[in-house]
């Protein structure tokens, strides 16, 4: 009987060590995530960061933003719209989904891409649903994210960039989901509930 108990205790100890090792290893993967310090941007910085993300994206980009016609808006910038079109033309696997708080059909962004590809979808946030204070642009299922906060109509915004590209592939989904869960869950739910009248 004592032998059975001893073996059971030993097995429990070994299993505990293995579980602790796995959990520690998963936790250690977060050290590969980097985040820039919070900074203040304007229309020029926003455009440059958007184009950088677009260039880096391999498969996808999701956007949650106001999508209004304020001065310096990237959505009123011809270069931005043309860059998205070039990305679509050069990379057949790339697709983009946008969720805007404002329904502005005269945006340069929307007019330039109107009917150009089924791989771009733009929807207007359901006004009955709560809006998220943080706006975001996320590429490749969480590889990198641009997060910003500002009041409607403001041209200067607080922003930071979260980078998960150095996380090992075997742990990427777990780490990225944990780091960007709030935004990815918000987009999935809000985009699904949004009115498709702004789709292109």
PEJO-V765876 format. One record per backbone hydrogen bond with DSSP energy under -1.0 kcal/mol. CO is the residue of the C=O (numbers start at 0). NH is the residue of the N-H. E is the energy in kcal/mol with one decimal. If there is no record, write none. Layout:
BEGIN
co=(CO;CO)
nh=(NH;NH)
e=(E;E)
END
This chain:
BEGIN
co=(0;1;2;3;4;5;6;7;8;9;10;11;12;13;14;15;16;17;18;19;20;21;22;23;26;27;28;29;33;38;40;41;42;43;44;45;46;47;48;49;50;51;52;58;59;60;61;62;63;64;65;69;72;73;74;76;77;78;79;80;81;82;83;84;85;86;90;94;95;96;97;98;99;101;103;106;107;108;112;118;120;122;123;125;134;135;136;137;138;138;138;142;143;144;145;146;147;148;150;156;157;158;159;160;161;162;163;167;170;171;172;173;174;175;179;180;181;182;183;184;185;186;187;188;189;194;195)
nh=(4;5;6;7;8;9;10;11;12;13;14;15;16;17;18;19;20;21;22;23;24;25;26;27;29;30;31;32;162;158;156;45;46;47;48;49;50;51;52;53;54;55;56;94;139;96;137;98;135;100;101;72;75;76;108;80;81;82;83;84;85;86;87;88;89;90;93;60;120;62;122;64;124;103;106;110;111;112;115;95;97;99;194;128;147;63;145;61;141;142;143;163;138;161;136;159;134;157;153;40;148;38;146;35;144;33;166;170;174;175;176;177;178;179;183;184;185;186;187;188;189;190;191;192;193;123;198)
e=(-2.3;-2.5;-2.5;-2.4;-2.7;-2.5;-2.9;-2.5;-2.4;-2.6;-2.7;-2.3;-2.2;-2.4;-2.8;-2.6;-2.5;-2.5;-2.7;-2.6;-2.5;-2.4;-2.4;-2.3;-1.4;-1.6;-1.6;-1.6;-3.1;-2.7;-1.1;-2.7;-2.2;-2.4;-2.8;-2.4;-2.6;-2.0;-2.4;-2.7;-2.2;-2.1;-2.2;-2.0;-1.9;-2.1;-2.4;-2.9;-1.6;-1.6;-2.3;-1.8;-1.6;-1.2;-2.7;-1.9;-2.7;-2.1;-2.1;-2.0;-2.4;-2.1;-2.3;-2.3;-2.4;-1.9;-1.6;-1.4;-2.2;-2.4;-2.6;-2.0;-3.6;-1.1;-1.8;-2.7;-2.6;-1.3;-2.4;-3.0;-3.1;-2.7;-1.4;-2.2;-2.6;-2.9;-2.8;-2.6;-1.0;-1.9;-1.0;-3.1;-2.5;-2.5;-1.7;-2.0;-3.1;-2.0;-2.1;-2.7;-2.4;-2.5;-2.7;-2.1;-2.7;-2.2;-1.5;-1.9;-2.5;-3.2;-2.4;-1.9;-2.6;-2.7;-2.4;-2.9;-1.8;-2.5;-2.3;-2.3;-3.2;-2.9;-1.2;-1.6;-1.3;-1.5;-2.1)
END
